[in-house]
Amino acid sequence: MTCERDGRGSKNLIKFCPLTVHVLKRSKMPKPGFKTITVKEHIFSKYYEIYKKAKKERRLKDNTSFSGFVTGMMQETMAKYEVFARQAPFLEKIAIEQERVIIKDNKRDRIAEVMVRNGELQCLLDDKTDCIHIGFVYSLPEIYMVLKKKGGRAIAKTKKMQT
């Protein structure tokens, strides 16, 4: 059996055996009001897996598209970045060592140490578990690796803060 172009001279119809496929004219992409970005495949895959999981667990509205999901995550990240940027001139991370984070408090011109004690973050400068230094440490993505290793209430606290 041989397959060839549709004998009617149609440029938009290609016949494959045993399937006929209409070739659509390329529409203008993206739609007005949208922009296209390019991301690495492994990043796309991670976001798509998170999207599928959230959809399966019904944490998303049924009509939420992948594009809408990613847009929402980008907006959330942007909001966190803006808050972080406002505090950045006052606080800066110097180091993360095993169970402690060292922070430079430029407002008070002091060094603050935040440690994991009894399963929760403790600021040694303020001797508190809920000061600005603790909030700053929670904004550092690297701290979650330390907290995961230590377990305890610090992880439970971060989960409560995120919900």
Steps between C-alpha positions, in 0.01 A plus 500: 500500500643838407414831656532833331375855519128544464423501128273803530800731525425607854807639672345469844419130487761225516398137473689242702410135497256434662464851645409837351635802688395859442798733511393808688627839413735624771300727723657801663658387824483609767155647536471876556593592857732201539874449446696183432805400701742215448604279790721195523318172457580368849358818658184469290469135605528585870230766474277267298536220757410741781202619292375145437539410869316815614223432249470137611487603867234759408704792631420685176175606343388253233539759225856607596726459199870423523569852375281647775670280759850614396386863484370469857828351619693778329281764667553334839877488445500864392315603817752311716786658307360851553468443875849354509636795300357747753677319786821424309665837569449442873574128526745286307596137524866450585506121531303185565694249707353166608239614754538878490460798271713809544334828399630855481243741640596828332231699681640415843857450373513158668550137404205273579526125539195285441526138613282193495436426870254246633360461149429868436686810381637720779660844456795536736519879456137565604458176697169442319337252263298761308715806424591661166811279479289184525270630225801577282640150552165346399526694173827324411436190287817330629368491857238240411773242436637564851151486652419178318814335642415619851125426486299611798276802552690727260365295208150500646521877547606556138211287375256705709646824367461385138131409531 
